Amino acid sequence: MLPNPDLKYPLLTIAILVSCSISAQFLTGEEIEELQSNSKVISQSPDFSKADWISISEYVKDKKIVSIGEFTHGAHEIFEMQNSLIEFLVTKEGFEVILFESGMGELIDLNIRKTELSPAELTAGFFGGWRNQSRRELMQFIREYDIEFAGFDPQRFGISFYQTLKQETNRLGLDSAASWGLEHRFSLVSRQFRNAVYDSIAPVTNALIADWQLLYSAMEDGNIHPIVLKGVQNRISYLQYYLQFTKDKDWDTRFAARDSIMADNTIWLIENLYPDRKVIVLTHNYHASRYNDKILTMGQVLNSRYGDEMFVLGSFALDGEYAGNSGDSKPMDPPDTTQLDLKHVMMELDGFCQFVRADSGTSVFNRQIVVNDTFLDLNQSNKLVLSRHFDGLIFVKKVSPPKR
């Protein structure tokens, strides 16, 4: 779906043209020369049909993990870029596993049955914004190459964990109806959390946690796949941190708790299920980033554990519009005209998509720069020193909402 030709887009285009003329106020000639000499054109077109990722090869070939961040969960061209890069990493660099920012429980059964299910069915474990044409194409690629995939998010997306619980409780001779009931109760409590008062929601939540713990103990004594146990454990962890949030309304603690669990899940998957595999991680820039001075993030935890074994990419866009988490279209912000904006940097580069090392000697990435159109922290910050956060940067000239 292309942007509607209403008034705001001509104004945005004018703003970008004006900003081009003043970008030299913020970028020195030496910085522009450094930037252009260190950047590599990946694709000249938005379909990435002739994308050339060879310039990234030397940085990822010996890595155990490549984390690919996205500035938003709702940009078609970012999804297409990811598909193209993933194909390169799988077919040329030997990566065999993809970990998604999706529910751990929801992706268990889908991965097991990936050859039986259609690409559309395989997206059922994703949140709504990821159930689109590009993700279906990615799942088709996963089927064809028999790539292992899993989720690392404690949040619930879809209903496919029902199927997993049914199979495993039946096999162990447990009460499968009661297990299914836990999932139903979990769904109800999760919805109630949105407007919950602690004193009213605590008794039902604590009772549910206790019942999940009983199921965990019963399953732990049986011969059960460890990822199923981890999925049950995630249900308990989610209920615990969200119940605490209804009590103290501490957003920092809530976000840090989720990221801590996501990091733990990712480490567990890499070291227990895929210890000898090269792994791709797909998530938001916020979670991927190696550094955050405001709050604990998943990327920080992974950085402390894996360090140079990991290559972290952040992706950003210059122009267009994207879909928010609720599906509504949002125009990209125009470049800041009062200080250095990442969009000023992107304007100096050729091609539709470019790659550059964040610490490549391009000094502009070693100082604070305005970065809009993406979530950075709960303080509504909009400035980053990009070389602290990412090893590599991917820039896309224009984005549009996902194609459903």
Summary of the structure (lengths in Angstrom):
residues: 404
radius of gyration: 21.9
end to end distance: 8.7
largest distance: 71.7
contacts: 1384
relative contact order: 0.19
helix: 53%
strand: 16%
